[in-house]
Amino acid sequence: MVKSPGKDADIFVGNLIDERHGGPVTIGYGRYAPGQSLIETMAVYDTMIVLEGRLSVSTGNGTVTARPGDIVYMPKGQTVTITTEDEGALTAYVTYPHWAEAHA
């Protein structure tokens, strides 16, 4: 895992499948340390599955708290704030298009 590009927060990501594999999506894992906050305008369509811990995703429409087994969809163009509290979180994600291409 590498530190989430362009972010100061203690958030790490690791792609398992991405543009190097020839498919249309990126699939990977994310680790959010406790007490982190990330504000992002989504450059991709992102589906996140919480595997461990808990996090909150806030948008202009409200806040959703996700726990293990919960799925959060964040559409391209939406501004989100992702926060963790005491326990942090481990997630899996699928993005379309590839995250690296969207930020190039």
VOGU-3710 file (C-alpha; in Angstrom, 3 decimals, decimal comma):
1> mvkspgkdad> 0,000/0,000/0,000  1,102/3,561/-0,673  -0,007/6,820/0,853  -3,087/8,191/-0,919  -1,617/10,463/-3,623  -1,775/14,189/-2,924  -3,144/13,732/0,601  -1,637/14,546/3,998  -3,972/12,234/5,911  -2,875/8,815/7,192
11> ifvgnlider> -4,723/7,016/4,382  -3,124/4,311/2,256  -4,300/2,627/-0,952  -3,165/-0,387/-2,923  -4,443/-1,308/-6,380  -4,723/-4,998/-7,193  -6,147/-4,506/-10,698  -5,738/-1,283/-12,663  -4,959/0,133/-16,112  -1,931/-2,159/-16,380
21> hggpvtigyg> -4,248/-5,174/-16,599  -6,290/-3,966/-19,594  -9,756/-3,865/-17,984  -11,983/-0,809/-17,473  -11,922/-0,679/-13,637  -9,484/-0,335/-10,751  -9,912/-2,686/-7,778  -7,964/-2,320/-4,559  -7,809/-1,831/-0,804  -7,726/1,266/1,386
31> ryapgqslie> -6,596/1,694/4,992  -7,779/4,696/6,977  -6,061/5,335/10,324  -8,175/6,493/13,280  -9,067/10,190/13,419  -8,639/10,951/9,718  -10,615/13,241/7,433  -10,432/13,439/3,644  -12,334/15,888/1,428  -12,424/14,862/-2,225
41> tmavydtmiv> -14,364/15,787/-5,338  -14,716/12,419/-7,000  -12,821/12,178/-10,306  -14,134/8,614/-10,811  -17,207/6,541/-9,961  -16,174/4,835/-6,703  -17,830/1,923/-4,913  -16,314/1,282/-1,471  -16,959/-1,785/0,716  -16,074/-1,540/4,409
51> legrlsvstg> -14,225/-4,679/5,516  -13,187/-3,646/9,047  -13,815/-0,683/11,319  -16,137/2,212/10,624  -16,144/5,399/8,591  -18,561/8,176/7,709  -19,142/9,607/4,253  -20,730/13,069/4,113  -22,130/14,836/1,058  -24,505/17,731/0,513
61> ngtvtarpgd> -27,297/15,147/0,939  -26,263/14,051/4,452  -23,961/11,580/6,204  -23,825/7,796/6,021  -21,935/5,745/8,607  -20,604/2,514/7,129  -19,579/-0,592/9,062  -18,218/-3,994/7,941  -20,269/-5,291/5,027  -21,702/-1,883/4,107
71> ivympkgqtv> -21,259/-0,511/0,588  -20,949/3,201/-0,196  -21,294/4,544/-3,748  -19,681/7,901/-4,559  -20,483/9,178/-8,065  -18,078/11,126/-10,241  -18,284/14,882/-9,589  -19,692/14,556/-6,052  -17,751/16,206/-3,213  -17,414/13,841/-0,251
81> tittedegal> -15,866/14,016/3,190  -14,681/10,654/4,510  -13,905/10,527/8,234  -12,814/7,878/10,690  -13,033/7,978/14,442  -11,421/5,751/17,076  -10,959/2,551/15,112  -10,127/3,576/11,549  -11,230/1,370/8,661  -10,107/-1,142/6,053
91> tayvtyphwa> -11,965/-0,945/2,742  -12,047/-2,487/-0,705  -12,912/-0,336/-3,708  -13,844/-0,502/-7,367  -13,476/2,635/-9,490  -14,422/3,492/-13,047  -12,551/4,752/-14,932  -9,113/4,083/-13,550  -8,153/6,445/-10,733  -4,689/7,116/-12,176
101> eaha> -6,104/8,096/-15,593  -8,680/10,430/-14,039  -5,978/12,309/-12,104  -3,501/12,544/-15,004
//
